[in-house]
Amino acid sequence: MGESLDGEFHYLSGVANRISQALNDHDQKLARKWINKISSYNSKNLEVARSRNELMRNLVGVLRSELLFRVLSTKKVKAKIRGSDLKELRREIATFGEPGHTSRILKNVYEPDRAQTSFMSIWSPDKRTYLAAKPIGGEGALIYMAVTPHPELGWDLPDPNAFTTDFYSYPTDDCMPPP
């Protein structure tokens, strides 16, 4: 009896992990936190195992509901999904994450919001200054700024043959530090 409960739990936790991968980064972190927390309830007691499986079943339901909400709230989906496709989309999400699951509609219309992985960058008109900002989900932003007196040298990765690895040697005389 306990082995079948463990098998069911591993199946459900696999489903929960696959569903969480379709969510945005913040929701993935929350889902993994709860999957790990529920996984920590490991006991030989059958009641604990049943309760653990029930918690994981509920988590899978919550994750599927969140995925459906995220999918239906995107503009691309609102423009493409109509009537019978909406019913089929709901059926797809009801089995999403299970082994062998195929998705005709979901893969064509939904891409999780990855705002945390996107960034914006700006160059000054004279190419002397570069500024990049990347949001850190709910934590603020990471700002990077670079400035050069010689933009004509380029911002690309240097050619390993043009530069030396000696920290005290410079490739050109105009880059020498002041005496």
C-alpha positions, 0 to 999 in steps of 0.5 A: 500500500505504501509503495503505491502511494509513493509511486503516485506521489512521484508521478504527481511531483513529476507532473507538478514540475513539468507544469511549473516549467511553463510558468513565469520565473517568479511562479516557478520559484514558488511552485518549486518551493511548495513541491520541495516542502511537500516532498519533505513530508516523508514518513512510513505512516500511511495517513501521512503518505495519503495526506502528502499525496492529497497536498500534491494533487491540490498543488497540481490543481492550483498550478493548472489553474494558474497556467490556464489563467496566465494563458487566457490573460495573454493578448496573443491568446485572446486574439486567437482562441475562440469557442471550441478552441477554448474548450480544447485548450481547457482539456489540454491544460487539464492533462498538461504535465502528464507523460505523453501529453501533446498540446496542439493549441497551447504550444502555438499561442502561449509563451511564458512571461520571462520579464525577469530574463529580458533586459533593455540597453541604450547606447549614447549617440557617440558610442562612448557610453553603454547602459543596460538594465535588467529587472530582478523579479520583485527585488529591484534592478541590476544596472550596468554602465560602461564608458570608454574614451576610445569608442573607435576601438570597439566594444566587441570581444577583443581579438586574442592576437591583438591584445596581450595578457600581460596586465602591464602592457597595452596594445597602443601608446594612446592607452598608456596611463599618465606618467 
